[in-house]
Amino acid sequence: MKKILAVAVALLLVSGVAFGEKTKVRWYVGLGGGSDAPTLEGQKAVVEKFNKSQNDVELVLEVVTNSNAYSTLATEIAGGNAPDIVGPVGIRGRDSFKGSWRDLEPLVKKYNYDLSQFDKSVVDFFRTKDEGLVGLPFAVYPSFLHVNKALFKEAGIPLPPTKYGDPYIDEKGNKLPWDLNTVKLIGKKLTVDANGNDATSPKFDNTKIVQFGYGLQMSDLRGYATVAEALAGVDAAEAVDYLPRMHFFDAGGAVTIYGDDIAYNDVGRLDAPGPRHRLYLREGGWEYVRE
């Protein structure tokens, strides 16, 4: 079975031998981002630039809408007509076609491709036990926080750090690592009931919340499971079962960082019914491509 290169950056490793006609290399887009209109021009520009840079390989862009991309690719693979490159691809896309990806490690060594340009942990993320190095970093999905400075000030809680790698300095001057556990702690301190008690207080009434400390503006089951893994110390499979408690209470009964009552069933969206005070929100950015 033909093996597929998992991310578009791998096209740099393709070496075509041209005798008369160019070697055609198909780049399949749609499993992740890339099929929406605003991203198409950038991808077309990559194809044009690459095709003009040499005379051996013709890179052909094949874009399929995300809703059809999985079934289309499955049909192409089953019919022996698989594309050469697929990307951008996230976790879901990668795991939906296990056994189809080509191990890039031999190509990296053969062409002495410099992996040091990428963060090592990100490269290692694409290494699997059964298939080897199935992809290379193509883009990042950054996150950022919306912070209500006035309500932080009212609560006497210092603002989150603004420089990557800096610790969080709490109201007592203690340095805490800026990780999900610290985000959770701040979220509890900023979650308040009708009597003015925050979620760290034994008097906190979780049935009368008037202010939620934190909410996820954009996420899905993958994002929630990741947070559950980090905070509950469970693996991905257990995290799915843990989620119903994570939406509103953690194992100890206090409000989690999600900050929305499961009764409202909208996990941090600004248009959710019920109490609307939230002191900070995580916003998931879409795709930033690394050139």
C-alpha positions in Angstrom: 0.0 0.0 0.0 1.2 3.5 -0.9 2.3 5.4 2.2 1.4 9.1 2.6 3.4 12.0 3.9 1.4 13.4 6.8 2.1 17.1 6.6 2.6 19.6 3.8 6.0 20.8 5.0 7.2 17.3 4.0 7.0 18.4 0.4 10.5 19.8 0.9 11.7 16.2 1.0 10.2 15.1 -2.2 12.8 14.5 -4.9 11.4 14.0 -8.4 13.3 12.5 -11.4 12.1 14.1 -14.6 12.6 12.5 -18.0 10.2 14.4 -20.3 7.3 15.0 -17.9 7.4 16.3 -14.4 6.7 14.1 -11.5 3.3 15.0 -10.1 3.0 15.2 -6.4 -0.6 15.6 -5.0 -1.1 17.6 -1.8 -4.4 16.7 -0.2 -5.9 19.4 2.1 -9.1 19.1 4.2 -8.6 16.8 7.1 -7.7 19.7 9.3 -7.6 23.4 8.5 -6.9 24.7 5.1 -10.2 24.1 3.1 -11.8 27.4 4.2 -11.6 30.3 1.7 -9.2 32.6 3.6 -6.5 30.0 3.7 -6.6 28.9 0.0 -4.6 31.8 -1.4 -1.7 31.2 0.9 -1.6 27.5 -0.1 -1.8 28.3 -3.8 1.1 30.7 -3.3 3.2 27.9 -1.7 2.4 25.6 -4.7 3.2 28.3 -7.2 6.5 29.2 -5.4 7.6 25.6 -5.2 6.7 24.8 -8.8 8.7 27.8 -10.1 11.7 26.8 -7.9 12.6 23.7 -9.9 11.7 21.7 -13.0 11.4 18.1 -11.7 8.3 18.1 -9.6 4.8 19.6 -10.2 3.0 20.1 -6.9 -0.8 19.7 -7.4 -3.1 21.1 -4.7 -6.2 19.0 -4.0 -8.6 20.7 -1.6 -11.7 18.9 -0.2 -14.1 20.5 2.3 -13.6 19.1 5.8 -17.1 17.5 5.9 -16.2 15.3 3.0 -12.4 15.0 3.4 -12.4 11.9 5.6 -14.6 9.8 3.3 -12.9 11.1 0.1 -9.5 10.2 1.4 -10.6 6.8 2.6 -12.1 6.1 -0.9 -8.9 7.2 -2.6 -6.7 5.0 -0.4 -9.0 2.0 -0.9 -8.9 2.6 -4.6 -5.1 2.7 -4.8 -5.2 6.4 -5.6 -3.9 7.9 -2.4 -2.4 11.4 -2.5 1.3 11.9 -1.8 1.0 14.5 0.9 -1.8 15.2 3.4 -1.9 18.3 5.6 -2.5 20.2 7.7 -3.5 17.2 9.9 -4.4 17.2 13.5 -4.7 14.4 16.0 -8.1 13.2 14.8 -7.0 13.2 11.1 -3.8 11.4 11.9 -5.4 8.7 14.0 -8.3 8.1 11.5 -5.8 6.7 9.0 -3.4 4.7 11.1 -1.2 2.5 9.0 -1.4 4.8 6.0 1.4 7.3 6.9 5.0 7.0 5.6 7.8 7.0 8.1 9.8 10.2 7.4 12.8 9.3 9.5 14.7 7.6 6.6 14.1 10.6 4.4 15.2 13.0 7.1 18.4 11.1 7.4 18.9 10.7 3.6 18.5 14.4 2.8 20.0 15.6 6.1 16.9 17.6 6.8 17.3 19.9 9.8 14.8 19.1 12.5 16.4 21.5 14.9 14.3 24.3 13.4 11.3 22.8 15.2 10.7 22.4 18.9 11.9 18.9 19.8 8.8 18.1 21.8 6.6 18.9 18.9 8.6 16.7 16.5 8.5 13.9 19.0 4.8 14.2 19.2 4.7 13.0 15.6 6.7 9.9 16.4 4.6 6.8 16.9 5.6 3.4 18.1 4.3 1.5 15.1 4.8 4.0 12.2 7.8 6.1 13.2 7.9 9.8 12.3 4.6 10.2 10.6 4.7 14.0 10.1 6.5 17.3 10.6 5.2 20.5 12.2 3.4 22.6 9.7 1.4 25.1 11.7 0.4 26.0 15.3 -2.9 26.7 16.9 -2.1 29.3 19.5 -4.3 30.2 22.5 -4.7 33.4 24.4 -6.7 34.8 27.3 -9.3 37.5 27.5 -8.8 39.1 30.9 -11.2 41.4 32.8 -8.7 43.6 34.5 -11.2 45.5 36.5 -12.6 42.3 38.2 -9.1 40.9 38.8 -8.3 44.2 40.6 -11.6 44.1 42.5 -10.7 40.6 43.8 -7.1 41.6 44.6 -5.7 38.9 42.3 -2.6 39.7 40.2 -3.0 39.4 36.4 -1.6 36.4 34.5 1.9 36.6 33.1 2.3 38.1 29.6 5.7 36.7 28.7 6.1 33.0 27.8 8.0 31.1 30.4 7.4 33.6 33.3 5.8 32.2 36.5 2.6 33.5 38.0 3.1 35.8 41.0 0.1 35.4 43.4 -1.3 38.0 45.8 1.2 36.8 48.5 4.2 37.1 46.2 4.6 33.4 45.7 5.9 32.2 42.4 3.7 29.5 40.8 4.3 27.7 37.5 2.0 29.1 34.8 0.2 25.8 34.1 -3.3 24.5 34.2 -3.2 23.9 37.9 -2.5 27.6 38.5 -5.2 28.6 36.0 -7.6 26.3 38.0 -6.6 27.9 41.3 -7.1 31.4 40.0 -10.4 30.3 38.5 -11.6 29.1 41.9 -10.5 32.3 43.6 -12.5 34.3 41.0 -15.6 32.2 41.1 -18.1 33.8 43.6 -21.4 32.7 45.1 -24.3 35.0 46.0 -22.9 35.4 49.5 -19.5 36.6 48.3 -17.6 33.4 49.0 -15.2 32.3 46.4 -14.7 28.6 45.4 -11.7 28.1 47.7 -13.9 28.8 50.8 -15.6 25.9 52.7 -18.7 28.2 52.8 -18.9 28.4 49.0 -22.4 27.5 47.7 -22.0 26.0 44.3 -25.7 26.2 43.7 -25.8 30.0 43.8 -22.9 31.1 41.7 -23.1 34.6 40.4 -19.6 35.0 38.9 -17.6 32.3 37.1 -13.8 32.6 37.2 -13.0 31.0 33.9 -14.6 29.7 30.8 -13.4 28.0 27.6 -14.5 30.2 24.7 -13.6 27.6 22.1 -13.0 23.9 22.5 -14.4 20.4 21.9 -14.1 17.0 23.3 -10.4 16.8 22.5 -9.7 20.1 24.4 -11.8 19.1 27.4 -10.2 15.7 27.6 -6.7 17.3 27.5 -7.6 19.5 30.4 -9.1 16.6 32.3 -5.9 14.6 31.7 -3.7 17.5 33.0 -5.8 18.3 36.1 -7.1 14.9 37.1 -4.1 12.8 36.3 -6.0 10.4 34.2 -5.3 9.1 30.7 -7.3 10.2 27.6 -9.8 7.3 27.8 -10.5 7.9 31.5 -10.7 11.7 30.8 -13.9 11.2 28.7 -15.6 9.6 31.7 -14.3 12.3 34.0 -15.6 15.1 31.9 -19.2 15.3 33.4 -17.6 16.2 36.7 -15.1 18.5 35.1 -17.7 20.7 33.6 -18.9 22.0 37.0 -17.1 20.3 39.9 -13.7 18.7 40.3 -13.3 15.6 42.4 -13.3 17.7 45.6 -16.6 19.4 44.8 -15.2 22.8 43.9 -15.8 24.7 40.6 -13.3 23.8 37.9 -11.6 26.2 35.5 -14.4 25.7 33.0 -16.5 28.0 35.1 -19.9 27.2 33.6 -22.8 25.3 35.4 -23.5 22.2 33.4 -27.2 23.1 33.7 -26.4 25.9 31.2 -24.7 23.3 29.0 -22.6 25.7 26.9 -19.2 25.6 28.6 -18.0 29.2 28.6 -19.6 30.7 25.5 -20.4 34.3 25.9 -24.0 33.8 24.7 -24.8 31.1 27.2 -27.8 31.7 29.4 -27.4 32.1 33.1 -24.8 34.2 34.9 -22.6 36.0 32.5 -19.8 37.3 34.7 -16.5 35.7 33.7 -13.2 37.1 34.7 -11.1 35.5 32.0 -11.6 33.3 29.0 -9.4 31.1 26.9 -9.7 31.7 23.2 -8.5 29.1 20.8 -6.8 30.7 17.8 -7.0 29.0 14.4 -4.1 28.2 12.2 -0.8 30.1 12.1 1.4 28.6 9.3 5.1 28.5 9.7 6.8 29.5 6.4 
